[in-house]
Amino acid sequence: METRRRSFAKAASWQALGLLTMSLLGFLFTGSLQAGGGLALASCLLGFFTYLAHERLWAGIGWGWSSGHEVPAQGENGG
């Protein structure tokens, strides 16, 4: 299982990329930097927390790992 710090860093970098692309798309669709940026920011904040929760949930599920990999008990990795 990865640490919470790693999950947080992955979520943050993914959302930074998403914020840039959504801002561009928002601007192209609305013609307004303010409206496009606002939509992108709202999407970014919502997406960040839902992605982080999703990653942490899946990190604790043992299904789908290759044989020989054991999911550590909660808190065992110090994260």
N, C-alpha and C positions, 0 to 999 in steps of 0.2 A: 504494500500500500504506500502511496506517496504521502509526503508530509502535507499538512495544511498550508504551509508556506509555499510549497511548490504548486499546489492547486490554485492558490491565490495568484501567484505570478503568471501561471498559464491563463487564468481567467482574465487578468488585467491586460496582458499583451493581446489576447484575442479580441477583447472589447475595444482596445485602442485602434486596431485595424478596422473593426466594424464601425467605429465612430467616424473614421475618415471616409469609408466607402458610403455609409448612410448619409453623411453630410453632402457628399457629391450627388448622390441620387436624389436626396431631398431638394437640393438646389435645382437640379435639372427638372424635377417635376413641378416645383412651386415657383421657380424663378426668383426666390427670395433666400438670401443667406440666413436671415434670422429665422424664418419659418422652417427651412430645411435643417438648420442646425439644431433648432429646438426639438424637432421630431427625432433627429439622430441622437441627441442627448438623452431624451426619454427612453428611446429604444436601447441605448447603451446601458443605462442604469438598470433597467429591467432585465436585460439580457445578462448582465454581469452576475447579478445575484441568482438568477435561475440557473445559469451555467455552473456556477460555483456549487450550488446545492446538488445539482445533477451529478457532477463529478464526484463529490463526496459520497453521495448515495451509492454510485456504481463502484467506488473504490472499496466498499465493504462487502460487495457481492462476489461470492466465490465462483459463480457460474461462468464458463467460457475461458478460464485460464488454462494454459497448456499444462499437461501432467507434470507433477513435481513442484508446482508452484502452490504454496500454501498462503492464504490470506491471514495476516497476523491479527490477533485480537485487538479490539479498539484500545488505543493508547499505548500499545506495545512498542510502536516505532518512535515514540517521543514527539509525535506531531500533534 
